[in-house]
Amino acid sequence: MDMTNLYRHIIMDHYKNPRHKGLKGYKQNHLRNPSCGDDITIEANIEDKVLKEINHEGTGCSICCSSASIMSELLTGKSVEEAKAIIEDYYHLIKGEPLVNEDILEDALAYQGVSQFPARIKCATISWKALEELIGENIE
């Protein structure tokens, strides 16, 4: 299986079988992209500057919804500082920029082709932006 097919499989698996879907009442951030209809709420339980739990709920395209699933799986258990660094690397990936340590992105590497489709960049980043805003508010 070539990498493009592998990445497509990862995206569709997370779209059809989302991880961490469903809100539980933690601190939330809601973002919408009216141009394509993506509408996502991200929540995080942050204790001692660690993302103990990240959940999502929303509607949108396969890129938006699968990206929220992959992000929540990847960043749960990370410190806020680790999460910020990974989010920054993810943005570099989405823009098609070189990465220093691509291994930390794990399944999020599936979105590296998004840079070729500028209209889809917001789809791939909306949940990450929502979490980034959320954890930015939680730093003492």
Disulfide bonds with the S-S distance in Angstrom:
none
